[in-house]
Amino acid sequence: MSTSILSSIQNQLNFYGYLIPMVSGNVGNTFVVIIFTRHRTNACSIYLISSAIVNNIYLTFTGYAQIFPFYYGDQTIRAFVLCKIRAYLPSILGLLTKTLIA
């Protein structure tokens, strides 16, 4: 196979491969927030709600950070601040999601 075909396949897999878990994860986390805000107000449900909210932010930010360069080019090459934010926020939000559950 040609390298251009493999590059095109890789781009399509990266684009659609992350879009499906991002959408399904956001829908699932939204259902968690809806269900646990209506029925219970104990400490465990508050932890799950906060974890679902942070996880929604995490999935949305990392999803846009993965999909955005396909349409507008990689802006992190030109802007040092965007490069740092793109590396910093996913790691912080991922750790925050894990610590809210534990």
C-alpha positions as CSV (number, residue, x, y, z in Angstrom):
1,M,0.0,0.0,0.0
2,S,1.0,3.5,-0.6
3,T,2.0,5.7,2.3
4,S,-0.7,8.3,1.3
5,I,-3.4,5.6,1.6
6,L,-2.1,4.5,5.0
7,S,-1.9,8.1,6.2
8,S,-5.5,8.7,5.1
9,I,-6.7,5.5,6.9
10,Q,-4.8,6.6,10.0
11,N,-6.4,10.0,9.9
12,Q,-9.9,8.5,9.5
13,L,-9.4,6.1,12.3
14,N,-8.1,8.8,14.6
15,F,-11.0,11.1,13.7
16,Y,-13.9,8.6,14.0
17,G,-12.2,6.3,16.5
18,Y,-12.3,9.1,19.1
19,L,-15.6,10.6,18.2
20,I,-17.6,7.6,19.0
21,P,-16.3,7.1,22.6
22,M,-16.5,10.8,23.2
23,V,-20.2,11.0,22.3
24,S,-21.2,7.8,24.0
25,G,-19.2,8.8,27.2
26,N,-20.8,12.2,27.3
27,V,-24.2,10.7,27.0
28,G,-23.5,8.1,29.7
29,N,-22.1,10.7,32.1
30,T,-25.1,13.0,31.5
31,F,-27.4,10.1,32.4
32,V,-25.4,9.5,35.6
33,V,-25.8,13.1,36.5
34,I,-29.6,13.1,35.8
35,I,-30.2,9.8,37.7
36,F,-28.2,10.6,40.8
37,T,-29.4,14.2,41.2
38,R,-33.1,13.1,41.2
39,H,-33.0,10.2,43.7
40,R,-30.2,10.4,46.1
41,T,-28.2,13.1,48.0
42,N,-25.8,11.0,50.0
43,A,-22.0,11.3,49.8
44,C,-21.5,8.5,47.3
45,S,-23.9,10.0,44.8
46,I,-22.2,13.4,45.2
47,Y,-18.8,11.8,44.4
48,L,-20.3,10.1,41.3
49,I,-22.0,13.3,40.1
50,S,-18.8,15.3,40.5
51,S,-16.8,12.6,38.8
52,A,-19.3,12.5,35.9
53,I,-19.1,16.3,35.4
54,V,-15.3,16.3,35.4
55,N,-15.3,13.3,33.1
56,N,-17.6,15.2,30.7
57,I,-15.2,18.1,30.7
58,Y,-12.3,15.8,30.2
59,L,-13.9,13.9,27.3
60,T,-15.0,17.1,25.6
61,F,-11.7,18.9,25.9
62,T,-9.6,15.9,24.8
63,G,-12.0,15.2,22.0
64,Y,-11.8,18.7,20.6
65,A,-8.0,18.6,21.1
66,Q,-7.9,15.5,19.0
67,I,-10.4,16.5,16.3
68,F,-9.5,20.2,15.9
69,P,-6.1,19.7,14.1
70,F,-7.9,17.7,11.4
71,Y,-9.8,20.8,10.2
72,Y,-7.7,23.8,11.2
73,G,-4.1,22.5,11.4
74,D,-2.1,22.0,14.5
75,Q,-2.1,25.4,16.2
76,T,0.2,24.2,19.0
77,I,3.2,24.5,16.8
78,R,2.7,28.3,16.6
79,A,1.4,29.1,20.1
80,F,3.4,28.0,23.1
81,V,0.5,28.5,25.5
82,L,-1.8,26.2,23.5
83,C,0.9,23.5,23.5
84,K,1.2,23.7,27.3
85,I,-2.6,23.7,27.8
86,R,-3.1,20.8,25.5
87,A,-0.6,18.8,27.5
88,Y,-1.6,20.0,31.0
89,L,-5.4,20.0,31.0
90,P,-5.9,16.3,29.9
91,S,-3.5,15.1,32.6
92,I,-5.0,17.2,35.3
93,L,-8.6,16.4,34.4
94,G,-7.8,12.7,34.1
95,L,-6.2,12.7,37.5
96,L,-9.1,14.7,39.0
97,T,-11.6,12.2,37.6
98,K,-9.7,9.3,39.2
99,T,-9.3,11.0,42.6
100,L,-13.0,11.9,42.8
101,I,-13.9,8.2,42.7
102,A,-11.2,6.9,45.1
